[in-house]
Amino acid sequence: MTPEGFRLPDDSQRHAIVGRTGSGKTQAAVWHLSQRSFDVMPWIIYDFKGDKLIGALPTKEIELGVVPDEPGLYIVRPYPDQGTEINDHFFRMWEHENIGLYIDEAYMIGQHNPGYRTLLTQGRSLTIPIISLSQRPVKVDTFSLSEADFIQSFALNNHRDKKTIEEYMPVDMSEKLEKHTSWYYDVGEDRVFKFNPVPDAQTILGIFRKRFEVAEKAGEPIPTAPPAALRRI
């Protein structure tokens, strides 16, 4: 049962998700992505580490710098030393507007990327929703937390990371979380919820497949990966 007042982010909002390896962070983030508007506008996934679940999504791979116009899921796999190219890509998204951004391991972008900071501070008015993930909140751009409309924290190990999160959401990070559960902070409402584990990977992939099928039946085909990509988990 959904608690009264519980909200998911909309297409003008930024969602920061943090948590140590194995905490359930990525699976929850992909579930959140499955609820978003990739059937009406493009979403670009930045995959820095070649995550298995992300690799199973029905995406179309694009080169770094490309900003698609058509709805769908698109993926880029940048190298850590491509900071200049990443910065330019973010500014192209800013110029485009109406495009979603999912970043796996946001600390790889660095703490002072002007393009990323511009999206974080101005993206709301341009309909550029962002889902950003990180294992180490202390190493990400502070604006990814200060500008977030929703902050979701899974278990963290590092003391500095815990203290960083406590600066941005009213939780006691010393309280032990059950496996794959998280704190979910709605900044606008100033309310914290316990977020239960999301469905398993195959169920999440099924959500994507179903939504793509519905879009295609409505005459709005969106780019998909080969079916084999959906069986790699």
LUMBA-212685 format. One line per 3 residues: number of its first residue (from 1); for each residue x, y, z negated of C-alpha. Coordinates in pm, whole numbers, plus 50000, padded with zeros to 5 digits. Example, Ala and Ser with C-alpha at 12.3 -4.5 7.8 and 13.67 -1.06 7.14 Angstrom:
residues 2
1 = 51230,49550,49220; 51367,49894,49286
END
This chain:
residues 233
1 = 50000,50000,50000; 50140,50340,50100; 50175,50581,49805
4 = 49962,50892,49816; 50147,51177,49983; 50405,50953,50153
7 = 50519,51086,50492; 50749,50977,50772; 50952,51236,50966
10 = 50794,51399,51270; 50958,51510,51593; 51091,51836,51458
13 = 51259,51690,51151; 51597,51556,51048; 51641,51233,50855
16 = 51971,51151,50682; 52023,50788,50575; 52320,50679,50362
19 = 52431,50353,50209; 52722,50115,50174; 52785,49827,50414
22 = 52524,49555,50369; 52279,49779,50184; 52012,49763,50456
25 = 52080,50111,50592; 52105,50028,50962; 51804,49797,50970
28 = 51593,50061,50798; 51717,50328,51037; 51631,50118,51342
31 = 51287,50055,51194; 51243,50432,51157; 51349,50470,51520
34 = 51081,50218,51618; 50821,50458,51476; 50945,50757,51675
37 = 50843,50911,52008; 51079,50743,52255; 50773,50669,52469
40 = 50711,51040,52530; 51061,51190,52524; 51420,51064,52555
43 = 51613,50947,52250; 51992,50912,52266; 52163,50663,52036
46 = 52525,50726,51941; 52673,50385,51862; 53025,50421,51726
49 = 53074,50071,51588; 52889,49838,51825; 52618,49739,51578
52 = 52449,49409,51664; 52092,49522,51599; 52140,49845,51793
55 = 52291,49640,52075; 51972,49432,52092; 51748,49733,52149
58 = 51591,49792,52494; 51824,50076,52586; 51978,50215,52901
61 = 52350,50290,52872; 52457,50637,52983; 52790,50815,53003
64 = 52888,51061,52735; 52762,51402,52845; 52451,51282,53027
67 = 52121,51423,52898; 51826,51226,53042; 51488,51379,53120
70 = 51273,51067,53121; 51131,50910,52801; 51308,50604,52669
73 = 51600,50483,52461; 51948,50568,52588; 52280,50470,52435
76 = 52634,50608,52445; 52937,50447,52285; 53193,50723,52234
79 = 53550,50681,52115; 53655,50857,51792; 53903,51078,51981
82 = 53634,51224,52209; 53546,51506,51975; 53548,51772,52246
85 = 53324,51567,52476; 53086,51488,52190; 53066,51856,52100
88 = 52986,51948,52461; 52722,51674,52476; 52547,51811,52170
91 = 52535,52158,52322; 52380,52009,52637; 52109,51853,52418
94 = 52058,52191,52254; 52008,52350,52596; 51773,52069,52707
97 = 51546,52067,52398; 51280,51799,52338; 51521,51512,52288
100 = 51582,51282,51991; 51923,51191,51852; 52016,50880,51651
103 = 52372,50870,51516; 52519,50553,51371; 52804,50649,51134
106 = 52784,51028,51145; 53116,51067,50963; 53282,50972,51295
109 = 53171,51309,51432; 53372,51493,51170; 53277,51763,50926
112 = 53314,52065,51154; 53166,51983,51493; 53001,52305,51616
115 = 52758,52129,51849; 52636,51892,51580; 52597,52175,51331
118 = 52398,52374,51587; 52159,52082,51634; 52123,52045,51258
121 = 52049,52412,51198; 51844,52495,51509; 51707,52162,51625
124 = 51381,52187,51438; 51253,52477,51649; 51375,52304,51969
127 = 51204,51969,51896; 51532,51784,51850; 51469,51529,51574
130 = 51777,51360,51429; 51831,51031,51248; 52185,51019,51110
133 = 52349,50735,50919; 52662,50725,50707; 52840,50496,50463
136 = 53024,50793,50310; 52807,51100,50251; 53108,51280,50107
139 = 53271,51267,50453; 52985,51396,50669; 52910,51755,50762
142 = 52736,51906,50460; 52469,52045,50692; 52353,51691,50772
145 = 52229,51678,50412; 52146,52043,50341; 51936,52069,50659
148 = 51770,51727,50624; 51393,51716,50587; 51417,51362,50454
151 = 51709,51193,50275; 51714,50819,50222; 51980,50664,50003
154 = 52058,50296,49972; 52315,50161,49726; 52650,50340,49723
157 = 52975,50225,49561; 53189,50536,49552; 53142,50775,49260
160 = 53196,51083,49477; 52937,50961,49727; 52684,50913,49449
163 = 52749,51261,49312; 52716,51409,49661; 52372,51256,49703
166 = 52264,51374,49357; 52340,51729,49473; 52076,51701,49744
169 = 51805,51476,49602; 51667,51448,49246; 51764,51088,49169
172 = 51992,50913,48922; 52229,50719,49143; 52347,50514,48846
175 = 52011,50334,48849; 52051,49998,49019; 51839,49944,49329
178 = 51698,49610,49427; 51842,49455,49742; 51762,49655,50057
181 = 51547,49908,49872; 51628,50278,49873; 51543,50619,49738
184 = 51341,50821,49988; 51328,51196,49933; 51072,51413,50111
187 = 51247,51750,50083; 50950,51963,50190; 50721,51807,49931
190 = 51002,51768,49675; 50895,51410,49608; 51099,51092,49569
193 = 50967,50745,49653; 51107,50397,49621; 51129,50265,49978
196 = 51077,49891,50003; 51277,49673,50248; 51171,49707,50611
199 = 51068,49406,50826; 51328,49162,50956; 51526,49234,51273
202 = 51314,49024,51508; 50995,49192,51388; 51150,49534,51445
205 = 51260,49436,51796; 50905,49317,51859; 50776,49665,51774
208 = 50999,49814,52042; 50896,49555,52300; 50527,49612,52229
211 = 50555,49988,52258; 50746,49962,52585; 50479,49728,52722
214 = 50201,49968,52623; 50382,50260,52789; 50431,50063,53110
217 = 50066,49957,53121; 49971,50322,53086; 50175,50396,53397
220 = 50464,50554,53212; 50756,50311,53259; 51059,50380,53042
223 = 51412,50245,53093; 51482,49905,52941; 51779,49679,52900
226 = 51782,49328,53050; 51561,49090,52845; 51868,48893,52735
229 = 51977,49192,52528; 51678,49133,52304; 51800,48787,52209
232 = 52147,48869,52088; 52068,48865,51715
END
